[in-house]
Amino acid sequence: MRDNRERLAWSALLVAFALFLALLVGIPLGIFQWIQRATIDPLIVLQVMKGTAQVEQPGDPRQLVSAGHAPVNIKPGAVIINDAEAETLLIVSSPSGEYPLGTVQIYPHTELEISLAKSPRYEQSRGSHRIEIVVATGRIRLGLARDVARNTDIRCRTTHAHFLFWGAGSYSLDVDDQQSQVTVREGKVTIVTHADQLELDEKHRAVVGEDGLLTGPLPPERNLVANGSFHQPIEQDWQIRTDATDSSQSAGQVEITTIGGKEAVRLVRSGTGHAETGIHQILNQSLNGYQSLTLHLSARLDYQSLGVCGALGSECPLMVRIDYKDTAGSTRQWVQGFYYWVDPAVSNPTLCETCPPPRQEHEQQGQGIQFFYDSPNLIELLAQDGQSPLSVDEITLYASGHSYDVQVSEIELLVGE
C-alpha cells in the first residue's frame, strides 16, 4: 500500500514537473509565434488624378470619387474601377504611415481588387509586408520604395499568371482578355503559370497568352533618357540650367530628394521676376524604324506663385521641352506644362502662346499630390505638314516663373517599334 502511495506521489510530481517545463517553454514560444504572425492592415490611400473612379469596399456602399476629392482610405477586398477618363494613384505605406512602401498608378479602362494587404503588427516580427492585387483588365504601373525597414512582398494575379515583384524598382503590367504583359524597367519579377515559370530581370518584358504560353524575355520599349529615376548623381547624365532675368535674384536650386520612397529631383526658387530652374540631357537619337514615342512623367507640384502658367502661358511651375528635327531637317520644339493654381483675379492662358505649334494644353494637377503623365504618341502628334520627327536632340525638364517648388521622380522618353 505504501509503495502505491509513493508511486502515485512520484507520478504526480513528474507530471507537475512536465507541465511546468511545458509552460516554461510553451508560453514564451507562443508569445514569440504570436509576435511573428500577428498582422495589421497597411495604410493604403487612393487619390483620383483625373475623371471619376468607382470604389467598392467591403461593408460599404459603392462610392464615386472624382478628381479633387479628399484621398480615400482603402481596405483589403476593395475593388477600384477606372472608366475611360479616370486616372488614379494608390499610395501604400506602413501601418503608421511612417514610411512609404510603394505606389500603384492605375490607368483608364482598368479594374482591380486589393485582395490581400497585411503588415506585421510588431516591430520585432521578421515578416514582410504583403500586398496582393488582382488585375481583371487594364494597365497599372508599380513603383516599390527603397530603403524600407522590412521586405515588401507584392504579387499581382491575372487570369493568365501570377507575378511576384522583387525589391525596389519600377514595373508595368498590361492585361486584356487575350494576354498579360509585364515590363521590368528596374527590379526583378517571377512569373508563374500553370505550366511554366520565368524570372525576368530589368529592362525586359514577357507575355503570357490566354493558353498560358509564356513568351520571354523580350526587349522592352527603349528608354532614351539616362538616369530618369535619379538614382545616380544628377551630374552624371544631366546638365543643370538656371537663369534669372534679374541677376541680383536667385536663379533657383536643383537638388535630389525623395518622393514616395523614391529619389526625385527638386526644382525650387523663391524670388521676384522671371527665372528658370532645370536640367537637360543631350539625346541625339534617331527615330528611324520606330513607330511610337511617348513621354512618361511622375511628379508633384508643391508651390507656384503665378496663376496657371503666367500671362503668356510660358511660365508653368513644371515644364518638359523636347527638341527634335523633322524629316525636312528643321529644328522644332514640343512643350508640355503642368500647374495646379488658377488665380481668379487674372485670366491667364492654359497653353503656351509663345511656343511653336503644335501647342499642347497645359495639364492641371492637384497641389502636393503625386501625379503621373503619359503623352500620346508624339511621332503622330508632331507630324506637321507631312514632316514627322526624324530624331530627338535633347530633353529639358524645368520650372519657370517667379517662385516655385516641384519634384520629379520619373521621366522617361520611350520608343517602340
N, C-alpha and C positions, 0 to 999 in steps of 0.2 A: 504493500500500500504506500509505504514511504517512497519507494523507487518511482511509483507512478506520479506522486506529487512532485518529486524532483524533476522527473522528465517533463511534466507539464509546465513547471516553472521555467526550466531551461528553454522549452519551446516558445513560451510567451516572451521570454527575454530576447530570443533570437528573432522572433517575428517583429517585436518592437524595434530592435536594432536595424532590421532590414527596412522597416518603414521609415525609420529615422534617416537612413542612408538614401532611400528613395526620395524623401522630401528634401534632403540636403542637396542632392544633385538635380532633382526634377524641378524644384521651384526656380533656381537660377536659370536652368536650361529653358524652362517655359517662358521666363521673362525675356531671355535672350531671343528666343524664337519669335515672341510677340513683337519685340523691337524691330527685328529684321523683316517681319512680314506685314506689320501694320501699315496701312496706306491712307492717304488723304488725296482729295482732288487737287490737281494743279490749278493755277489761275489761268483761265482761257477767256480772252476778251475779243469780241467781234466788232470791227469798225467797218462801216459801209463807206466806200470811197466815191462810188457813183451809183446812180439809179436806186432801185429798191430791191432788197433781198427778203426772202421768206425764211423765217426761223421757226422750227418746230422743236420744242423742248419737252422732255418727259414731264407729264403732270401739268403742263402749262398750255393755254390756248395758243393757236398759231399767231405769230407776230410778224407784221410787215415793218421792216426797218429801212429807212431811207437815208440818203447822204445828209449829213448834218445832224443826225440823231446821236444822242449820247451813246458811248460804247456799251455793248450788251455783254453781260457775263454768260458764258456758255457752259452748260452742264454735259457730262458724259451722256451719250444717247441722243444728242441734239442733231437735227438734220438742217442743213443750210442749202437753200436753192437760190442760185443767181439766174435771173432772166437774161434776155439778150442785151440789156443795158447795164446790168449791175456788175460792179467790181467790189470785192470785199477783202478784208485782211484779218486773219486770226493771229493774235499775239499770245504766245504760250509762255508763261512764267512759272517760277517756283511757287508753291502754295502761299508763301508770304508776300510774293511779288518782289522779293529782294533782288532776284536776278532773272534775266530772260533765258528761255530755253530755245526759242526759235520762232519763226513766223511762217504762216501759210498764206500765200497770195492766191485768191480764188477768182478765176476769170469768168466772163459771161458764159451763159449756157452750161453751167456746172451745178451738179448736185452731189453732195457728200454728207456722210454721217461721222460724227466723232463717236465711234463705237466703244472706245476704252480710253480712259485718262486716269492714271494713278501715279502718285508720287509717294516716296517713303515718308511716314509720319514723323519719324525721329531722326535727328542728325546722326545718331550712332549707327543707323542702318547702312548696310553695304549695297542695298538695292539700287536700281536705276529708276529714273522717270520713264514711264511707259505711256505712249500715245499710239492709238490705232485709228486710222482713218479709212473708211470705206468710200471709194470714189465710184459713183454709179455712172457718171458721164461728165465730160468736160475737161478742163485743164487747171492744174494747180502748180505752184512753184514753192518749194520748201527751202527755207534758209535756217540751218541749225547753228546755234550760237557757239562761240569758242569760250574756253576757259570757264566752263561751268563747274560747280562744286562736285557733281557726280555725273555719270553717264546718262545720256538721253536715248532711249530705245524708241524710235519712231518707225512704225510699219504702216504701209498702205496696202489695201486689198481692193482688187477689182474682180470682175467676172473672169478674167483671164489668168491672173497670177497674184502672188504675194511679193511685196517689195520691202526689204529691210534696209534702212538707211543708216550708214555707219559714220558717226563722228560729224564734226563741224564741216559745213560745206553748202553747196547750192545745187538743187536738183529740180527738174521739171517732170511732170507726169501728165500725159495726154491720153484720154480714154474715150472711145466710142464703141459702137456695137461690134465692130469688126476686130479691134485690136487695142492694146495698151502699149504706149511707147514711153520709155523713161530715158532722160538725158542727164548725165552726171557732168556738171560743169566743174565741180570741186567736191571731193569726198569719195565715197565708195558705196555701192548698193549691191545687195544679194537678191537675186530674182529666183523665185521658186514657183514652178508649175507642177502639174500632176505627174509629169514625166521627166522633168529636167530641172537643172539648177545652174545659175551662172553668177559669178562675181564680176561686177562691172566697175572698172576704175574710172577716174576722172577723165574728162574730155572724150567720152564715149557715150553711145546710146545703144539701146536694144529694143526690139519689138516683139511682143507676144500676140500671136493671132488667136482668133476665136477657137481654133482647133488645138490650142495650147502649144503650137510650134514656136519655139524661142529662137529668134534670129539676132545674133550679135557676137562680139562687139562690132558696132558700126561707127563710122565717123559722125560727129555731131555737126550742127551748124558751126561755122567757123567764126570765132570772135576776133575782130580786127583790133580791139582795144587791149593793150597790155596793162596789167595791174589795175583793172577796173573795179576790183574789190578792195584795193588799197591795203593789202596785207604786207606788201614790201614798202620800203622807203619811197615816198612820193617822187623824189628827185630822180629815182632810177629810171622811170619811164615817162614822167610828165615834166613839163616846164611851167613854172609859176609865172603868171602875168598879173600885175597890179598897176592901176593907173588912177590918178585923181586929177580932175580939172584944175583944182586949186592945190598947188604944190605944198602949201602950208598945212593942208589937211591930210589925214591918214588915207592911204590907198587900200586899207583893209589887210586882214591876215588870212593865211591859208594854213590850216593845222589838221592833224589827224586826231580823231576822237572815236567814240563808239556809239552806235545806234542799234538797239535791239540785240545787243551782244555781239555785233559785228563792227569791224573797223569802218570808219567813214571819214570823208574829207569834209572839213567845216570851212565855209566861206563867211567871214564876219567883218562888219565895219560899222563904226559909229562916227558920223560926221555930217557935214553940210556940203552941198554942191555935188556934182556928178562924180561917180567913181565906178570902176570895175575891178573885181577881185576874182581871179580864177586860175585855171590850169588848162594847158592844151598839150596835145600829143600829135606828132607828125606820123601819118599813116602811109601815104604814098602806095595805096593798094589798088590794083586793077580789079575791075568788076567783070571782066571778060569771063563768060561761062557761068556766071551766077544769075539766078532768076529772082532772088529776093535779097533785100537789105532792110533790116529793121533795127530800131533803137530800143533798148531796154534800159529803164532807169528806176532806181528805188531811192527815195529821198524824203526829207522832212523840211518844212518851212516854219521857222520859229518866229521870225520877225521881219517886217518890212515897213518903211516909213512913207513910201509913196503909194497912193491908191492904184490898184490894178498894176500897170507897168509904166506909169508915168504919162506925161502929156502926149508923147508920140508912140507909146506902146513899145518903147525900146529899152525900158529900164525895169525889167522883171527881177524880183529877188533871186530867181534861178532861171538860167537860160542855157540851152545847148545849141551850138552852132557847128554845122558840118560844111567844110569847104570841099568842093568837088569839081571835076572837069566833065563836061558833056562830050558827046560824040563829035561836036563841031570844034572842039578844042577850047571852048570858052570856060573861064573860071567862074563858078557860081557858088552861092551860099544858101543853106537852108537853116532856119532858126525856129526853135520851139521854146516858148516861155512858160513859166509856172508862177502863180501868185495865189494869195488867199484873201487879201483885204481889198474891199471896194469902198472908196471914200464917197459917202453920199453927197458931199458938197461939190464934188468935181466929177465931170463926165469924161473919164479917160478911155481911150480905145482899147479893145480887147485883142487887137493884133498889132504887129509892128508896122507902122506906117512908113518907116524909112528903110525897111528890109526889102530885098528884091523878091519878086514872085517865084514860086507860089507861096503866098503868105498863109501861115497856119494860125488859127485862133489859139490864143494863149489858154492854158488849162488852169481852171480854178480848183484849188485843193483846200483842205482844212488846215487851220493853224495848229502846229505842234503834233500833227498826225503823220505817221509814216505812210507814204503812198508809193504806188508803182505805176509806171507808164510804159506802154508798148506801142510803138508807132505803127502806122500802116506800112505796106511795102513801099519803101522810098524809091526803088527803081521805077515803079509805076507812077508814084506820086510826082516825082521830079522830072518826068518826061515832059519837055516843053518844046513846042514847035517841031515835034518829031525827034528831038535831041535828048536821048536818055543819058543818065550818068555813065561815064566811062571809067572813072577812077575816083577814089576818095583820097583827098590830100591830107586833111587834118581834122581833128575834132577838138572843140573848145567847150569847157564847162565853166560857167562864170555867173557871178552875182552882179547886178547892175542897179544903180540908184543912188540914194543918199546913205541910209542906214539899213542894214540887213543882217540876218543870221540864218544860214541854211546849212543842211548836212546832206551828203550824198553817200550812200553805202554801196551802190552798184551802178555801173554804167557799162553797157555792152553794145557793140555795133555788130550785128550778126548777119553773115551772108550764107545763103543756101543755094544749092544747085537746083 
